[in-house]
Amino acid sequence: MLEENISAIATPSGKGGVAIIRISGKSPLEIASKMFQPAQKTEVLQFEPYRMYPGRIDAGNFSDYGLCVYFKAPKSFTGEDVVEFHCHGGESVARGILKRTFSLGAKSAGKGEFTRRAFLNGKLSLAATEGLADMINGDSEAEVKAGYLLYSEKLTEQVSALQNELKTLLAGIDASVDYPEEDIEEQHIEELKGELCVILEKLNSLLSGYCTGKKIKSGVSVAICGKPNTGKSSLLNRLLGYEKAIVSDVAGTTRDAVEGTIEIKGRKFNLYDTAGVRTSGDKIESIGIERAEAIIKSADVAVFVTDFVSGVSEEDVRVLAMIKDKPLIKLINKADLINDDTPTDADAHTSAITGEGIEMLKTLLYEKSFGSNSEEAAFLIEERHFDALNRAKQSVEKAIVACEFQPLDLIGIDVKETWDALGEITGETATEAIIEEIFSKFCVGK
Ligand code: GDP
């Protein structure tokens, strides 16, 4: 079905060199021909697709000199006919041109409507549209990289391959159910079980990537802990490269967890400077301490700071008990204050004042968070995909168990459920509510 023309500014609001107004639908060329005059006048305006034409863009109340390009369906982003105007990047310029497209019949595009049309026209899988959103919203290089892999259908390819295998199994089940012969059915179930086990293995291997993917998407949470005055706030400031946490030599200054974000090798790390964990009579400080405990417990990595001055205290023992099961980096800070080279059990000696050991600390943070195969190409970064894969896994497991004592048609139900769960990733079985939610996160113009 030919859709009505929609139009929006595709570039962000604000002043810039260039702004782009995009129209997609059944007849954007008709609109363009009424408001664009190419510099090289021809009798009839004939747009060759994928070619930039310089010329006058007539916004009604004013004109701009810019470019116009036509993408012919189905070889366009949306799969429909698309026209873009590239004008000067003043907000009023772009808005004026947009308004003109409206007066010529285009409708204002909703959030993510161009991408939704691309999905509905089969140009992108649902997972690929989410990858696109990850790239646009990504605030680290790693997230952009992962988003690009999703956008280029890396996950969809693997999921579709699994779906095809499941479809073949379902066809075999249907055939056997239609023409049952007892001994053949038994042999079939045995083979089916073997094939389901292979699918389960592939699902497990995909799922194992989520551990890295989640850290890429949300960032690795790092709790900098240890007792007051060891230099936690100063270390955080050093890592961030600016003064964020309040530094003071009065114990208990850091009343709340201060968050700052840094990138190490393109990956995001959220740093929390926790208040010293100790008993305090001060009510506000006590709240800070409670929050600190919660952060320490939920962190992916803990950096435990002591200094050369004040050995290990009762508070340190409490903190160490809290972090004993997570990746831990032990630091001795204030290395500038001593001239002693005696080895310690610390992973690094740092000085927040001189910067000594800070690069080492960053390397350790990266290694403790991502391990040795840290450069792996991660693309399972969306919780929605992880959840659907998990449900697919549960259904396969159910089917494998069912192979032991259930007839083929009942096993088939679990196999079909697996297929359906995977279809939520590609979009084949995604409900309208899921689709709505995904596109509501897009901006207008994408
Ligand atoms: P926190 O309570 O653990 O957050 O400690 P702060 O960062 O507030 O630092 C407490 C005091 O130690 C401040 O006076 C800092 O200037 C000082 N300090 C922090 N790190 C270092 C360091 O590496 N070397 C020296 N000499 N002093 C430091």
Residues whose N, C-alpha, C, O or C-beta is under 5 A from the ligand:
A	BS01	GDP	K227 P228 N229 T230 G231 K232 S233 S234 I246 V247 S248 D249 T254 N333 K334 A335 D336 L337 T350 S351 A352 I353
